[in-house]
């Protein structure tokens, strides 16, 4: 139970300043992506995930999935709305919101290799999420493990990261694969990403200042601080759920449909 509470805390969204992925960005991705490609992203609505992955895992990205084709991504997800398991997600939903994205093409030697990888991830659909990040556990899987094992089906080796004697796959590790191609990528400056959540640190500084000024009692300030935190989280949920439900504007959907139609011709 405890192992699942910590990821739930990490999955708390916070309000952020920034731009959602644009129709132009989606169009560029859809023009280039092919089945079997790996998609990495960092979600700006989840700064705790970003901070943990950067400080402990030295990774700029915090999630990975593999493009199945026909406009769908297969991913192992920790929560809303798919209940901690391996799922098939519409690429418009997968890429919606306040994200920085990278698309990688593994060095498949043939279409047979590509199909082997895709058949592997399809066979994992419904498998529970591995909150322990235990590579030896065959009954559950986490996001990067799913992708690493999928491309491993055709002999592509993903480097492992070791932290305190535990080895696991980070999203950034896929960028270190020999002969892998970056099909689409956006530069990520970590502290710039953190500044997008300026409301939170500013709130703590103001609270600290008032606490030592004697203007308000500690109890009153605690209430204000707690209320501000709740408003920040509420704003994060509104941003996150709103982006997932709407996915994109009508213009974006039209661009996506044209791009997917183009992709289907390539896949055939």
C-alpha positions in Angstrom: 0.0 0.0 0.0 2.8 2.4 0.9 4.5 1.8 -2.4 1.4 3.1 -4.2 0.8 6.1 -2.0 4.1 7.7 -3.0 3.4 7.6 -6.8 -0.1 9.1 -6.0 1.6 12.1 -4.3 3.9 12.4 -7.4 0.7 12.4 -9.6 -0.7 15.6 -7.9 -0.8 18.3 -10.6 0.2 21.9 -10.0 -0.8 25.0 -11.9 1.9 26.1 -14.3 2.7 29.0 -16.6 3.5 27.9 -20.1 2.1 27.0 -23.5 0.3 23.7 -24.4 1.6 21.7 -27.2 0.6 23.5 -30.4 -1.2 22.4 -33.6 2.1 23.1 -35.4 4.1 20.9 -33.1 1.5 18.1 -33.3 1.6 18.4 -37.1 5.4 18.1 -37.2 5.3 15.0 -35.0 2.5 13.3 -37.0 4.4 13.9 -40.3 7.5 12.2 -39.0 6.4 9.5 -36.6 6.2 5.8 -37.5 5.0 2.6 -35.8 7.6 1.4 -33.3 8.9 4.9 -32.5 9.5 5.8 -28.9 7.8 9.0 -27.5 9.3 10.6 -24.4 7.8 13.6 -22.6 7.9 15.6 -19.5 4.6 17.0 -18.2 4.9 20.5 -16.8 1.8 20.0 -14.7 3.7 17.5 -12.5 6.7 19.4 -11.1 7.3 16.8 -8.3 7.8 14.1 -11.0 10.1 16.5 -12.9 12.1 17.3 -9.7 12.5 13.7 -8.6 13.5 12.5 -12.1 16.1 15.3 -12.5 17.6 15.3 -9.0 17.6 11.5 -8.4 17.5 10.1 -11.9 19.3 12.8 -13.8 16.6 12.6 -16.5 14.9 15.5 -18.3 11.9 13.4 -19.4 9.6 11.6 -17.0 7.5 9.3 -19.2 7.8 7.0 -22.2 5.5 5.2 -24.6 5.7 3.4 -27.9 3.8 4.4 -31.0 1.6 1.5 -32.2 0.3 3.2 -35.4 -3.2 4.2 -36.5 -3.0 7.2 -34.1 -2.4 5.2 -30.9 0.3 4.9 -28.3 0.8 2.0 -25.9 2.0 3.1 -22.4 2.2 1.9 -18.8 0.6 4.7 -16.8 0.3 5.3 -13.0 -3.2 6.8 -12.7 -5.9 9.0 -14.2 -7.8 8.0 -16.2 -6.6 4.4 -16.8 -6.1 3.0 -13.3 -2.4 2.1 -13.2 -1.8 -0.4 -16.0 -0.7 -0.8 -19.6 -3.1 0.9 -21.9 -3.7 2.0 -25.5 -4.0 5.8 -25.6 -5.0 8.1 -28.5 -1.9 10.1 -29.5 -3.9 13.3 -29.3 -4.6 12.6 -25.7 -1.1 11.3 -25.0 0.4 14.5 -26.3 -2.2 17.0 -25.0 -1.4 19.6 -22.3 1.7 21.3 -21.1 4.4 18.9 -22.3 7.9 18.9 -23.9 8.2 16.0 -26.3 10.9 13.9 -27.9 10.4 11.2 -30.6 13.1 8.5 -31.1 13.4 5.9 -33.8 15.2 2.7 -32.6 17.6 1.0 -35.0 15.3 -1.7 -36.2 17.1 -3.9 -38.8 13.8 -4.9 -40.5 10.0 -4.5 -40.4 10.0 -7.9 -38.7 12.0 -6.4 -35.8 9.5 -3.5 -35.6 6.5 -5.9 -35.6 8.2 -8.1 -32.9 8.4 -5.0 -30.6 4.8 -3.9 -31.3 3.5 -7.5 -30.7 5.3 -7.5 -27.4 3.7 -4.3 -26.1 0.3 -5.4 -27.4 0.7 -8.5 -25.4 1.3 -6.4 -22.2 -2.0 -4.5 -22.5 -3.8 -4.7 -19.1 -0.7 -5.6 -17.1 -0.6 -3.7 -13.7 1.9 -0.8 -13.3 5.1 -1.8 -11.4 5.3 0.7 -8.5 8.4 -1.1 -7.1 10.4 -0.6 -10.4 11.4 -4.2 -10.1 12.8 -5.6 -13.3 12.6 -9.1 -12.0 8.8 -8.9 -11.5 7.1 -10.4 -14.6 3.6 -9.7 -13.3 3.8 -5.9 -13.6 5.7 -3.3 -15.6 6.6 0.4 -15.5 6.6 2.8 -18.5 10.3 2.7 -19.5 10.6 -1.0 -18.7 7.8 -1.7 -21.1 9.5 0.2 -23.9 13.0 -1.2 -23.2 11.7 -4.8 -23.1 9.7 -4.2 -26.3 12.7 -3.1 -28.4 14.8 -5.7 -26.6 12.7 -8.3 -28.3 14.8 -7.6 -31.5 18.1 -7.3 -29.7 18.2 -3.5 -29.1 19.9 -2.9 -25.8 18.9 0.0 -23.6 21.4 1.2 -21.0 20.5 0.8 -17.3 20.8 3.5 -14.7 21.9 2.5 -11.2 20.9 4.5 -8.1 21.8 3.1 -4.6 22.4 -0.4 -6.0 19.0 -0.5 -7.8 19.0 -0.5 -11.6 16.2 0.8 -13.7 15.4 2.4 -17.0 15.0 6.2 -17.2 13.3 7.9 -20.2 16.6 9.6 -21.1 18.4 6.3 -21.4 16.7 5.7 -24.7 18.6 8.6 -26.2 21.9 6.7 -25.4 21.0 3.7 -27.5 23.6 3.2 -30.3 22.4 4.4 -33.7 19.1 5.6 -32.4 17.6 8.6 -34.4 15.9 11.7 -32.9 12.9 12.3 -35.1 11.6 15.2 -33.1 12.9 16.9 -30.1 12.5 20.1 -28.0 15.3 21.5 -25.8 14.6 21.2 -22.1 16.2 23.6 -19.6 15.3 22.2 -16.2 15.3 25.3 -14.1 13.3 27.1 -16.7 10.7 24.3 -16.3 10.7 24.8 -12.6 10.2 28.6 -12.9 6.8 27.8 -14.6 5.6 26.9 -11.1 6.7 30.2 -9.6 3.5 30.6 -7.7 4.5 27.8 -5.3 8.0 29.1 -4.2 6.7 32.8 -4.1 3.9 31.7 -1.8 6.4 30.0 0.6 8.7 33.1 0.6 5.8 35.4 1.3 4.5 33.1 4.1 8.0 32.9 5.6 8.3 36.7 5.5 4.9 37.3 7.2 5.6 34.6 9.8 8.7 36.5 10.9 7.1 39.9 10.7 4.6 39.3 13.4 1.7 40.7 11.3 -0.2 37.4 11.3 -0.2 34.6 13.8 1.4 31.3 12.7 -2.0 29.6 12.8 -3.6 32.2 10.4 -0.6 32.0 8.1 -0.8 28.2 8.1 -4.4 28.4 6.9 -3.5 30.9 4.2 -0.6 28.7 3.1 -2.7 25.6 3.0 -5.4 27.4 1.1 -2.9 28.7 -1.4 -1.5 25.2 -1.9 -5.0 23.8 -2.5 -5.8 26.5 -5.0 -2.5 25.7 -6.8 -3.4 22.0 -7.0 -7.0 22.8 -8.0 -5.6 25.0 -10.9 -3.3 22.1 -11.8 -6.2 19.7 -12.0 -8.3 22.1 -14.1 -5.4 22.5 -16.5 -4.6 18.8 -16.7 -8.2 17.4 -17.0 -9.2 20.2 -19.3 -6.3 19.5 -21.7 -7.0 15.8 -21.7 -10.7 16.1 -22.3 -10.5 18.7 -25.0 -7.2 17.4 -26.3 -7.0 20.1 -29.0 -9.0 22.7 -30.7 -11.0 22.0 -33.9 -8.1 23.2 -36.0 -5.7 20.9 -34.2 -8.0 17.9 -34.6 -8.3 18.6 -38.3 -4.5 18.8 -38.7 -4.3 15.5 -36.6 -6.8 13.7 -38.8 -5.0 14.7 -42.0 -1.7 13.7 -40.6 -3.0 10.3 -39.4 -4.6 9.7 -42.8 -1.2 10.3 -44.3 0.4 8.0 -41.8 -2.1 5.2 -42.6 -1.0 5.3 -46.3 2.6 4.9 -45.2 1.8 2.1 -42.9 -0.1 0.2 -45.6 
